[in-house]
Amino acid sequence: MTTPHKDIFGKPVGHPVENWTGCAMPPRNDMIGSHVIVSPLDVARDATQLFDANSKVPDGSRFAYLPTGPFPDFTAYKAWLDGMNANNDPMLHTIIDKASNMAVGVAAFMRMDPNNGVIEIGNINYAPALSKTIGGTEAMYLMMKRAFDELGYRRYEWKCDDQNAPSRAAATRYGFTYEGTFRNHMVYKGRNRDTAWFSVIVEEWPAVKAAFEAWLAPDNFDEAGKQRKRLEDFRR
């Protein structure tokens, strides 16, 4: 058993983390669900489908709170994907709808700190075909499951512009806890960003996981695919 560290007054400092050796980086292989496949980005396979899927909203509003985009044409978008694909961090993944076999969104593992067991989900961009679908929620579950169950991370982070109300609502819906806002955190696209921080920690993961799995169960949806019970309700 690890001996607790103590301060100068003999008071224990922090709880011991038994047998901690750190985590591995995420592998580059598919995460397969019932509705989607979350697959490491393959530019040759995915670029055209992703660009076309995002083009369903031509005003570029889906890139408003992302550090890049909107992209004026396919060449610019593919160049961005090529740059992302050259990195190990962020590690961009494509979300593929199993029914259509089409790429409909992206999300990345990023700001990875395997020594301390911390990883962030970010660069999330869902095309209309993925937004507000069962597959969109399943993709977040699959990535969280990889971080906690497969790799043993202790902390899973979500960060967004404090003004990004849909992103804040999504984090809360998925079971993240709001931790605070970093004011004047960065400048992007010529404007200030105050950044809201959210997390799920390993002690919370069993309840968050159980809620995801109960929500995703087929009997939680009627014949029209409408949910019978909200994801948040399964955590109450």
N, C-alpha and C positions, 0 to 999 in steps of 0.2 A: 504494500500500500504506500502511496506517495505521502511523504510527510508535508503537512501544510507549511507554507512560508509564513513568517510572523514579522510584524513591524517592530519598531524600537520599544513599544510598550508590551510586546508579547501577544498582541492580537493577531489572529490568523488573517492573511491577506489573500483573498480569492480562494475559490474551492479547487482542490486538486483535479487534474485531468489525467486519469489513469492510463498509463501505457500509450501516451500519445506519440505517434511517429510521423504525423502529417498525412497528406492525401496525394493521390496521383492526379495528373492532369486528365481531363475528360478524353476518352478514346474517340477516334474518328470512325464511328460506326453508327448504324441506324438505331433509332428508338421507335419501335413499332407498336402502335395502338390499334384500337378497333376502327377508328375513323381517320386517323392521320399517321403518316410516317414523318418523323423528325430526323432529317438526314443531313450530314455535313455538306455544306455548299459544294455543288459541282457546277461551275460556271457554264460549261458547254451544255449541260443538261437543263439547267434551271433559268438561265438569264432571260431568254425570250419569253418564257411563260410568266416569270415574275414581272417583267416589264409590262406585258400585256395585261396581267391581273391588276396592277396598280393603275394602268391607264383607264380603268373603269371610273376613276375619279380624276378627271383631267385638270381640276383646279389646283392639284398639288397639296390639298389640305391635310392629307395623311402624313405629310412630311413636316408639318408645322413645328412640331416639338422634337424632331430629330436633328442631329447636328449637320446632316447632309441632306441634299435633295431640296425641292423636287428636281428631277433631271430633265433637261430639255429634249433629250432624244435617247434612243437605245444605246448609241455609242457611249454617251456619258454614263449611263447607268451601268453598262457592262464594265467600263473602266473602274467604277467604284467597286463593283463586285470583284474584279480581278485584284484590286488593292486589298480588299478585305480577305480574300482567299489566300493571300501571301502571309497572313498573320496567324500565329498561334493564339494570340490574345488581342482582340476579340476572336472567338471561334464561332463564325457565323454558320447557322443551320437553316436549311430550307424546310418549310412545312408543306408536305405533299398530301393533298386530299386523296384518300384511297379510292373513293367512288369514281372520281374522274381521272385519277392519276395525273393531276395537274398541280404545279407549284403555286401556292396561294399565299405564302407569307414567309417571313424570316424572323429569327430570334437568335441571340448570341449568348454563349457563356463568355464572361468578360471580367476584367479586373480580378483575375484568379490569383489566389494566395494559398497554394496548397500546403505550405508550411504551417499556416495557422487555421486551415480548414475553412476559408472564406471564399465564396464565389458569387458573382452577380449575374442576373439575367437582364439583358438589355438589348438595344438595337431592335426592338420589337416593331415590326411593321406588317400588319395584317391587311391584305387586300379585301375588298367587299365580300368576295366569295368565302372568306374565312371568318370575318367579323361576326360576333354574336352567334356562333355555331357551337355544336357539341365538340367538334374537332379543335376549335380554337382553345377551348378549356382543356381538352385532353393533351394538347401540345405542351401547355404549361405544366401539367401534372407529370408528363413523361420526363421533361427536363429536370424538374425538381426531384423526381424519383431517382434519376441517375445521380444527381449530386449527393443526395443523402444515403440512399440504399446501396447503390453500386460503389460509390467512391468514398463515403464516410465523411463528407463535409459537415461542419458544425454550424455554419451560418450561411444563409442564402439571401442575397440582397436584391432589392428593387429600388431604383432611383428614378425620379422624373422631375420635370419642371413643376414647380409648385402650382403653377397656373393650369397645368394639364389635368383638368377634372376627370376626363375619362380614364386616364392612366391611374390616378389616385383611387378611383372607384374600383378599377380592376384589381389593384393590389389588395384592397380591403376584401373584395369578393373572394380572391384566391386564398385568403388566410394570413396575409402579411400583417405585421404590426407596425403602425406608424411610430417612428422614433424621433422625428423632429425635422426642422428645415434649416439647411445651411444657407444663410443669406449671402447675396453677392458671390455665389459659388463659382460662376463662370460667365464668360461672354461668348455667345454664339449667335451667328447670323445678325451681328450688330446690335444685339440686345442682351440685357441682363437676364441671368437665370438664377433664381433662388431654387435650390434643389431639395425636394422632399425625400427623406430616407425611410425605407420600410425594410423589414426583415422577417424571415422565419428562421428560428434556431432549432437545433436538433431535438431539444426537449419538447418542442411544439409539433414536430413533424408527425408523430403517430396520429394525433388528432386531425391534423390538416390532411394527411394521406387518407385516413378513413373517410373523411367528408368527401374528398374527390372521388373515391371509389364508390361510395354510396350514390353520389350524384350521377356518375357515369354509368351506373348499372342500367341495363335496358328497361327494367320495370319502373324506372323513374321518368319515363317518357311515354306519352300516349301515342296513338296511331299516327297522329300528325307530326310527331317529333317534338311536341311541346312538353317542357319539364313539368313534373307534378310537384316537385319540391325544390326550392332554391338551394344553391350550394351553401350559402351562408347558414341556412336553417339546419343543415346537417352538423354544424359545429356547435349548435346551441344545446 
